Amino acid sequence: MSRPGPAQDGQEPFPWVILGLGALPATNWVIGQVAAVLGRGHLLRASLSDALIALLGLPQHLSDPGRAWPATAAAQLPGPVVYWLATALVLGAVAAGSAAFLARLGRRRHEPVDRRRR
């Protein structure tokens, strides 16, 4: 009978889950920054904790996502059309970067030992 041991080859899921959960407020912060620049022409003065608050409140404010942010940040954000455009741009960039990373990671794992770069 074999005992479960530590995960092999970096397959431990816990660090990836923590990284993913930490990336959500950071991604929302970037969305706010892009929306503010596109709609108002300046950076958003908001913290990561403001972005987390906005992320948690977003489901109740889908028609006007700026209202999910704290009042000081909400006044700096554009309307919903520009905000959702910024969201699409940022999430598209994140998806493209993730796909490129995963493709590169997958490609390296299947190289024969004698063809691997050192």
Legacy VTK file of the C-alpha trace (Angstrom):
# vtk DataFile Version 3.0
C-alpha trace
ASCII
DATASET POLYDATA
POINTS 118 float
0.000 0.000 0.000
1.447 3.372 -0.937
1.160 6.435 1.220
0.339 9.792 -0.290
3.483 11.905 -0.391
4.323 15.439 -1.390
3.311 16.516 -4.852
5.914 16.056 -7.567
7.194 18.620 -10.060
5.571 21.693 -8.501
2.081 20.204 -8.626
1.136 21.414 -5.136
-2.130 23.348 -5.710
-2.170 25.522 -2.560
0.396 28.130 -3.710
-1.396 28.478 -7.040
-4.731 29.017 -5.304
-3.235 31.704 -3.045
-1.542 33.358 -6.024
-4.820 33.328 -7.950
-6.791 34.810 -5.069
-4.175 37.508 -4.598
-4.215 38.316 -8.296
-7.958 39.075 -8.319
-7.787 42.387 -6.400
-4.611 43.341 -8.276
-6.325 42.701 -11.609
-9.350 44.722 -10.488
-7.013 47.551 -9.457
-5.449 47.513 -12.929
-8.933 47.556 -14.476
-9.757 50.640 -12.404
-6.521 52.309 -13.503
-7.141 51.591 -17.183
-10.758 52.755 -16.919
-9.725 56.003 -15.211
-7.052 56.718 -17.832
-9.380 55.911 -20.747
-12.353 57.799 -19.353
-10.869 60.638 -17.338
-7.296 60.931 -18.566
-5.628 60.341 -15.188
-4.683 57.500 -12.882
-7.083 56.306 -10.228
-6.064 57.125 -6.674
-7.087 53.870 -5.055
-5.379 51.121 -3.090
-5.484 47.355 -3.453
-7.869 47.241 -0.506
-10.174 49.625 -2.398
-9.980 47.242 -5.357
-10.877 44.309 -3.109
-13.886 46.207 -1.743
-14.944 46.988 -5.312
-14.485 43.374 -6.374
-16.717 42.162 -3.554
-19.366 44.798 -4.311
-19.289 44.401 -8.077
-22.108 41.803 -8.331
-24.543 44.340 -6.848
-23.421 47.135 -9.209
-23.083 45.515 -12.638
-24.984 48.323 -14.368
-22.658 50.960 -12.863
-19.445 49.270 -11.682
-17.944 52.533 -10.464
-20.449 52.487 -7.595
-18.820 49.297 -6.258
-15.664 51.285 -5.483
-15.327 53.459 -2.356
-16.726 56.978 -2.858
-13.367 58.709 -3.364
-12.397 56.282 -6.117
-15.877 56.107 -7.648
-15.790 59.835 -8.388
-12.640 59.292 -10.478
-14.079 56.485 -12.617
-15.910 56.819 -15.947
-19.311 55.406 -16.814
-20.108 51.728 -17.281
-19.341 51.508 -21.022
-15.743 52.678 -20.620
-15.336 50.661 -17.411
-16.457 47.420 -19.094
-14.275 48.208 -22.121
-11.296 48.552 -19.759
-12.300 45.267 -18.118
-12.361 43.512 -21.500
-8.952 44.955 -22.436
-7.293 43.949 -19.169
-8.852 40.488 -18.998
-7.972 39.904 -22.655
-4.346 40.796 -21.943
-4.307 38.548 -18.872
-5.834 35.670 -20.854
-3.355 36.092 -23.718
-0.421 36.220 -21.310
-1.659 33.179 -19.425
-2.188 31.222 -22.640
1.313 32.081 -23.851
2.800 31.065 -20.496
0.910 27.766 -20.421
1.799 27.001 -24.036
5.459 27.593 -23.313
5.279 25.557 -20.119
3.547 22.675 -21.901
5.970 22.748 -24.785
9.020 22.497 -22.511
7.715 19.476 -20.605
7.411 17.318 -23.689
10.879 17.922 -25.081
13.121 14.867 -25.072
15.943 15.025 -22.571
18.602 15.238 -25.278
16.902 18.268 -26.891
16.327 20.378 -23.782
18.060 23.732 -23.575
20.391 24.300 -20.677
LINES 1 119
118 0 1 2 3 4 5 6 7 8 9 10 11 12 13 14 15 16 17 18 19 20 21 22 23 24 25 26 27 28 29 30 31 32 33 34 35 36 37 38 39 40 41 42 43 44 45 46 47 48 49 50 51 52 53 54 55 56 57 58 59 60 61 62 63 64 65 66 67 68 69 70 71 72 73 74 75 76 77 78 79 80 81 82 83 84 85 86 87 88 89 90 91 92 93 94 95 96 97 98 99 100 101 102 103 104 105 106 107 108 109 110 111 112 113 114 115 116 117
